[in-house]
Amino acid sequence: MIELGNTYYCKMTITVPLQIIDLHGDGYHPLVEIKINGIDYILVLDTGASKTAFDHDQLAQSGVLITASERLSTGLGVTNMISSTAVIHDIQIGDLYVPDFEVAVLDLSTINIAYRQLNHPEVLGVLGGDILMKYRAVIDYGQQTLSFHIES
C-alpha cells in the first residue's frame, strides 16, 4: 500500500500459470484456467481478440443467461458472425475476481473440433483484450505465466 497525502493506493500483482499447447507446426496457444460460479473451464489467451468471448453451447449448459445482441462480431476466421452477450457474475482467474463482466457469446465449436483433432482440451472460449487491458496483464511465455496488475 502506498500513501499519497491522505489517500492510500493498493498495488497488487496476481500471477496465474499458463499452459502453452503446440498446434503441431501451426504455432502455439496459451491456455488459462478460470472458474465461473465455481466450475472450472479453460480459455485460450488471445491478445488479438478485442473482447472476451465464450462458446454459446457450453455457456448455455452452465445455466448462465444469454441475451441476443444486435451486433455482428468479426474475426475468428469469419467476416460477420451473429453474437449474443452474457453477464458473468463470478469469474475467477487464479486469485483475480472479476465481477459482473459482459462477454460476447458466439458459436466457437470449430475451435474445439480442431483442438480435439490435435488431442488438446476443449475450451470455453477466449480471454480477450478487454480483461487483459483492464488488469494490465503481462504474458511471460518463458515462465509460462500471466500476471494481472491491480491498483485501487
FENGILIN-V424644 format. One line per field, one symbol per residue. ss: DSSP state (H for helix, E for strand, L for the rest). phi: phi as a letter, one per 20 degrees, with the letter a starting at -180 (. if undefined). psi: psi as a letter, one per 30 degrees, with the letter a starting at -180 (. if undefined). A space follows every 10 residues. Layout:
# FENGILIN-V424644
ss=???
phi=???
psi=???
This chain:
# FENGILIN-V424644
ss=LEEELLEEEL EEEEEEELEE EELLLLLEEE EEEEEELLEE EEEEELLLLL LLEEEHHHHH HLLLLLEEEE EEEEELLEEE EEEEEEEEEE EEELLEEEEE EEEEEELLHH HHHHHHHLLL LLLLEEELHH HHHHLLLEEE LLLLEEEEEE EL
phi=.ddcmedddd dbdddcfdde deelndocce dceccclndf bccefcfeef cfcdfgffff ffnffddfce fdedolncfc cfcccbeeeb dccmeeddel decfccedff fffffffemd ffcfrcedff fgfgdlfcdd ffelccdddd cb
psi=kkkjbgkkkk kkkkklkkjj kkgifgalkk kkklkkhfkk lklkjjffkf kkklkeeeee ffgkkkkklf lkklahglek kklllkjkfi kkjbgkkjki kklkjljgee eeeeeefghl lllfbkjafe eeeeghkkkj eefhlkkkkk k.
